[in-house]
Amino acid sequence: MEVILIQDVDNLGARNEVVKVKNGYARNYLLPRQLAVENNPSNKKQLEERMKQLKKKEEKMLAQINSVIEKIKEAPLKIGAKTGTSGKIFGSVTSLQISRAIREQKGYDIDRKKISIVDEVKELGTYKANIDFGSGHTTEVEFEVVAE
C-alpha cells in the first residue's frame, strides 16, 4: 500500500513523501495515528498544492535572507569592550554581544545561538563570525573590537 506521510516517521521517511508500506502497518499504525494518508488522486492533489505553497514560502524566505546578508556585510560591526593598558580585553566577546551589535547597528534581530565566532576574541582588532540562517544558508560577518 502506498501512503503519503503527514509527519516525519523514523526509519520510514520524511514529511510529504510517498512511501510503500505493508497493508497492516498502514492500517494499524500510520493511518490511526494520523502519521499518513492513503495515496489516492485527491490526497495526491493536496500534496502537490502543499509542495507549491512550501516552495513559494521558501523562495520568499530566501529573498529575505539574502537581503539581510547584504545589509549585514555592508560594513563591519563595532563592538566595545573594556580593555587593560596592553590592549587585551577583560573577558572575551561572545555571540550575545555580536547579536546585540547587529540589532543596534543593522536593525536585525538574530538569535545568538545562530552565531559562532571563528577565533577566540581576547584582544582589540578585527575578527570574523559565522551566522547560520538554517537550510544551508550561512554567511561570514566581520566585527571590530574597539576599546570603550
Secondary structure, 3 states (H helix, E strand, C coil): CEEEECCCECCCECCCCEEECCHHHHHHHHCCCCCEEECCHHHHHHHHHHHHHHHHHHHHHHHHHHHHHHHHHCCCEEEEECECCCCEECCCCCHHHHHHHHHHHCCCCCCHHHEEECCCCCECEEEEEEEEEECCEEEEEEEEEEEC
